[in-house]
Amino acid sequence: MAANYIEANESLSKKDFRMRIKIGRKEAKESRLWLRLIDTENRPEARAHQERLCMEAQELMNILGAIFRKCEGGE
């Protein structure tokens, strides 16, 4: 996700920027999915860490989504 954001900042056009931000959001969404699929039922400390990472992925999705929407509205 971080690499997508860095690439977005080095984009060649607004369209390229939006595409890279959108890809970053999709990567965050996929990361959240894989985190949810990890079985941590018998390890409470791992479960707590997993939940924090899922929340962080959700926050990144929200941030990147807001950036994308703001770019769309600017045209």
Backbone hydrogen bonds, N-H to C=O, Kabsch-Sander energy under -0.5 kcal/mol:
donor,donor_aa,acceptor,acceptor_aa,energy
5,Y,1,M,-1.9
6,I,2,A,-2.4
7,E,3,A,-2.6
8,A,4,N,-2.2
9,N,5,Y,-2.0
10,E,6,I,-0.9
10,E,7,E,-0.5
11,S,8,A,-1.6
17,F,13,S,-2.3
18,R,14,K,-2.7
19,M,15,K,-2.2
20,R,16,D,-2.3
21,I,17,F,-2.3
22,K,18,R,-2.5
23,I,19,M,-2.3
24,G,20,R,-2.2
25,R,21,I,-2.1
26,K,22,K,-2.2
27,E,23,I,-2.3
28,A,24,G,-2.0
29,K,25,R,-2.2
30,E,26,K,-2.4
31,S,27,E,-2.5
32,R,28,A,-2.2
33,L,29,K,-1.8
34,W,30,E,-2.4
35,L,31,S,-2.4
36,R,32,R,-2.1
37,L,33,L,-1.5
38,I,34,W,-0.8
38,I,35,L,-0.7
40,T,38,I,-0.8
43,R,40,T,-1.8
47,R,43,R,-2.4
48,A,44,P,-2.3
49,H,45,E,-1.7
50,Q,46,A,-2.7
51,E,47,R,-2.4
52,R,48,A,-2.0
53,L,49,H,-2.2
54,C,50,Q,-2.3
55,M,51,E,-2.2
56,E,52,R,-2.2
57,A,53,L,-2.4
58,Q,54,C,-2.2
59,E,55,M,-2.4
60,L,56,E,-2.4
61,M,57,A,-2.3
62,N,58,Q,-2.4
63,I,59,E,-2.5
64,L,60,L,-2.9
65,G,61,M,-2.4
66,A,62,N,-2.2
67,I,63,I,-2.3
68,F,64,L,-2.4
69,R,65,G,-2.6
70,K,66,A,-2.3
71,C,67,I,-2.1
72,E,68,F,-2.1
73,G,69,R,-2.1
74,G,70,K,-0.9
75,E,72,E,-1.1
